Amino acid sequence: MNKLNTTQIGDEFEDKVFDIISAQLSDGELFLNGKLSKVFKKKSYYSKDREKYIITDVSIETTLPNADKFSILTVFECKNYGEKHAVPIDDIEEFSSKLSQIAGHNVKG
């Protein structure tokens, strides 16, 4: 039996989150319109501040009819520290910074 490394554990967790979010979106269980939204895994978004792309774990782009670009971006950062460990505040602050860099005010995280 092979033991998974931390990257594999993280990838499996992101796959699980992607599947749950996709199902909830198609079942109408999220605040977003499933007909106007698409779910992505590992999609990158350009940051003018960094002058490079930021890769997100799971994202949902909601685009209004006749729009060229998404109207709102919802981003999920997947962290699996176990049941007894909280996500460090530094991780939360970094996530918040990434959100503002990739979509300004049209983003939810």
CYANA upper distance limits for C-alpha pairs under 8 A (distance plus 0.5 A):
  4 LEU  CA      8 GLN  CA      6.23
  4 LEU  CA      9 ILE  CA      6.64
  5 ASN  CA      9 ILE  CA      6.75
  6 THR  CA     10 GLY  CA      6.55
  7 THR  CA     11 ASP  CA      6.60
  8 GLN  CA     12 GLU  CA      6.61
  9 ILE  CA     13 PHE  CA      6.74
 10 GLY  CA     14 GLU  CA      6.66
 10 GLY  CA     78 CYS  CA      8.28
 10 GLY  CA     79 LYS  CA      8.08
 10 GLY  CA     80 ASN  CA      7.62
 11 ASP  CA     15 ASP  CA      6.65
 12 GLU  CA     16 LYS  CA      6.75
 13 PHE  CA     17 VAL  CA      6.75
 13 PHE  CA     78 CYS  CA      7.73
 13 PHE  CA     80 ASN  CA      7.82
 14 GLU  CA     18 PHE  CA      6.51
 14 GLU  CA     41 LYS  CA      8.48
 14 GLU  CA     57 ASP  CA      7.03
 14 GLU  CA     58 VAL  CA      7.77
 14 GLU  CA     78 CYS  CA      6.56
 15 ASP  CA     19 ASP  CA      6.68
 16 LYS  CA     20 ILE  CA      6.77
 17 VAL  CA     21 ILE  CA      6.55
 17 VAL  CA     58 VAL  CA      8.18
 17 VAL  CA     78 CYS  CA      8.06
 18 PHE  CA     22 SER  CA      6.47
 18 PHE  CA     39 VAL  CA      8.28
 18 PHE  CA     40 PHE  CA      8.30
 18 PHE  CA     41 LYS  CA      7.28
 18 PHE  CA     58 VAL  CA      6.67
 19 ASP  CA     23 ALA  CA      6.65
 20 ILE  CA     24 GLN  CA      6.64
 21 ILE  CA     25 LEU  CA      6.53
 21 ILE  CA     39 VAL  CA      8.37
 22 SER  CA     26 SER  CA      6.73
 22 SER  CA     39 VAL  CA      6.92
 23 ALA  CA     27 ASP  CA      6.53
 24 GLN  CA     28 GLY  CA      6.61
 24 GLN  CA     29 GLU  CA      5.38
 24 GLN  CA     30 LEU  CA      6.55
 25 LEU  CA     29 GLU  CA      6.44
 25 LEU  CA     30 LEU  CA      6.05
 25 LEU  CA     32 LEU  CA      7.69
 25 LEU  CA     33 ASN  CA      8.06
 25 LEU  CA     34 GLY  CA      5.78
 26 SER  CA     34 GLY  CA      6.09
 27 ASP  CA     34 GLY  CA      8.47
 28 GLY  CA     32 LEU  CA      8.29
 28 GLY  CA     33 ASN  CA      7.76
 28 GLY  CA     34 GLY  CA      6.97
 32 LEU  CA     37 SER  CA      7.69
 32 LEU  CA     62 THR  CA      7.86
 33 ASN  CA     37 SER  CA      6.71
 33 ASN  CA     62 THR  CA      7.99
 34 GLY  CA     38 LYS  CA      7.97
 36 LEU  CA     62 THR  CA      5.95
 36 LEU  CA     63 THR  CA      6.10
 36 LEU  CA     64 LEU  CA      6.97
 36 LEU  CA     65 PRO  CA      8.11
 37 SER  CA     60 ILE  CA      6.85
 37 SER  CA     61 GLU  CA      5.92
 37 SER  CA     62 THR  CA      4.64
 37 SER  CA     63 THR  CA      6.84
 38 LYS  CA     60 ILE  CA      5.97
 38 LYS  CA     61 GLU  CA      5.89
 38 LYS  CA     62 THR  CA      7.09
 39 VAL  CA     58 VAL  CA      7.68
 39 VAL  CA     59 SER  CA      6.24
 39 VAL  CA     60 ILE  CA      4.93
 39 VAL  CA     61 GLU  CA      7.11
 40 PHE  CA     58 VAL  CA      6.15
 40 PHE  CA     59 SER  CA      5.69
 40 PHE  CA     60 ILE  CA      6.71
 41 LYS  CA     56 THR  CA      7.74
 41 LYS  CA     57 ASP  CA      6.21
 41 LYS  CA     58 VAL  CA      5.07
 41 LYS  CA     59 SER  CA      7.00
 42 LYS  CA     55 ILE  CA      6.26
 42 LYS  CA     56 THR  CA      5.70
 42 LYS  CA     57 ASP  CA      5.40
 42 LYS  CA     58 VAL  CA      6.65
 42 LYS  CA     59 SER  CA      8.46
 43 LYS  CA     55 ILE  CA      6.07
 43 LYS  CA     56 THR  CA      6.08
 43 LYS  CA     57 ASP  CA      7.75
 43 LYS  CA     58 VAL  CA      7.86
 43 LYS  CA     59 SER  CA      7.70
 44 SER  CA     53 TYR  CA      6.18
 44 SER  CA     54 ILE  CA      5.74
 44 SER  CA     55 ILE  CA      4.57
 44 SER  CA     56 THR  CA      6.51
 45 TYR  CA     53 TYR  CA      5.74
 45 TYR  CA     54 ILE  CA      5.83
 45 TYR  CA     55 ILE  CA      6.96
 45 TYR  CA     56 THR  CA      8.24
 45 TYR  CA    102 ILE  CA      6.35
 46 TYR  CA     51 GLU  CA      7.70
 46 TYR  CA     52 LYS  CA      6.27
 46 TYR  CA     53 TYR  CA      4.73
 46 TYR  CA     54 ILE  CA      6.68
 46 TYR  CA    102 ILE  CA      6.46
 47 SER  CA     51 GLU  CA      6.09
 47 SER  CA     52 LYS  CA      6.15
 47 SER  CA     53 TYR  CA      6.22
 47 SER  CA     54 ILE  CA      7.13
 47 SER  CA    101 GLN  CA      5.79
 47 SER  CA    102 ILE  CA      5.61
 48 LYS  CA     52 LYS  CA      7.60
 48 LYS  CA    101 GLN  CA      7.48
 48 LYS  CA    102 ILE  CA      8.30
 49 ASP  CA    101 GLN  CA      7.00
 54 ILE  CA     98 LYS  CA      7.88
 54 ILE  CA    102 ILE  CA      7.97
 56 THR  CA     75 VAL  CA      7.40
 56 THR  CA     76 PHE  CA      7.84
 56 THR  CA     77 GLU  CA      7.35
 57 ASP  CA     75 VAL  CA      8.11
 57 ASP  CA     76 PHE  CA      6.71
 57 ASP  CA     77 GLU  CA      6.00
 57 ASP  CA     78 CYS  CA      6.88
 58 VAL  CA     75 VAL  CA      6.48
 58 VAL  CA     76 PHE  CA      5.61
 58 VAL  CA     77 GLU  CA      7.30
 58 VAL  CA     78 CYS  CA      8.37
 59 SER  CA     73 LEU  CA      7.46
 59 SER  CA     74 THR  CA      6.03
 59 SER  CA     75 VAL  CA      4.87
 59 SER  CA     76 PHE  CA      6.50
 60 ILE  CA     73 LEU  CA      6.31
 60 ILE  CA     74 THR  CA      5.53
 60 ILE  CA     75 VAL  CA      6.97
 61 GLU  CA     70 PHE  CA      6.04
 61 GLU  CA     71 SER  CA      7.99
 61 GLU  CA     72 ILE  CA      6.69
 61 GLU  CA     73 LEU  CA      5.35
 61 GLU  CA     74 THR  CA      7.07
 62 THR  CA     70 PHE  CA      5.82
 62 THR  CA     71 SER  CA      6.28
 62 THR  CA     72 ILE  CA      5.86
 62 THR  CA     73 LEU  CA      6.88
 63 THR  CA     67 ALA  CA      6.85
 63 THR  CA     68 ASP  CA      8.44
 63 THR  CA     69 LYS  CA      6.88
 63 THR  CA     70 PHE  CA      4.65
 63 THR  CA     71 SER  CA      5.47
 63 THR  CA     72 ILE  CA      7.46
 64 LEU  CA     70 PHE  CA      7.61
 64 LEU  CA     71 SER  CA      6.71
 67 ALA  CA     71 SER  CA      8.20
 71 SER  CA    106 ASN  CA      7.23
 72 ILE  CA    106 ASN  CA      5.38
 72 ILE  CA    107 VAL  CA      6.15
 72 ILE  CA    108 LYS  CA      8.17
 73 LEU  CA    103 ALA  CA      7.67
 73 LEU  CA    106 ASN  CA      6.67
 73 LEU  CA    107 VAL  CA      5.12
 73 LEU  CA    108 LYS  CA      6.76
 74 THR  CA    107 VAL  CA      6.12
 74 THR  CA    108 LYS  CA      5.15
 74 THR  CA    109 GLY  CA      6.19
 75 VAL  CA     99 LEU  CA      8.28
 75 VAL  CA    107 VAL  CA      7.88
 75 VAL  CA    108 LYS  CA      6.73
 75 VAL  CA    109 GLY  CA      5.30
 76 PHE  CA    109 GLY  CA      6.42
 77 GLU  CA     95 PHE  CA      7.90
 77 GLU  CA    109 GLY  CA      8.24
 79 LYS  CA     87 VAL  CA      7.75
 81 TYR  CA     85 HIS  CA      6.11
 81 TYR  CA     86 ALA  CA      7.46
 81 TYR  CA     87 VAL  CA      7.38
 87 VAL  CA     91 ASP  CA      7.28
 87 VAL  CA     92 ILE  CA      7.87
 88 PRO  CA     92 ILE  CA      7.29
 89 ILE  CA     93 GLU  CA      6.66
 90 ASP  CA     94 GLU  CA      6.59
 91 ASP  CA     95 PHE  CA      6.64
 92 ILE  CA     96 SER  CA      6.70
 93 GLU  CA     97 SER  CA      6.73
 94 GLU  CA     98 LYS  CA      6.72
 95 PHE  CA     99 LEU  CA      6.71
 96 SER  CA    100 SER  CA      6.97
 96 SER  CA    109 GLY  CA      8.16
 97 SER  CA    101 GLN  CA      6.80
 98 LYS  CA    102 ILE  CA      6.80
 99 LEU  CA    103 ALA  CA      6.77
 99 LEU  CA    104 GLY  CA      7.51
 99 LEU  CA    107 VAL  CA      7.08
 99 LEU  CA    108 LYS  CA      8.14
 99 LEU  CA    109 GLY  CA      7.54
100 SER  CA    104 GLY  CA      4.97
100 SER  CA    105 HIS  CA      7.38
100 SER  CA    107 VAL  CA      7.98
103 ALA  CA    107 VAL  CA      6.11
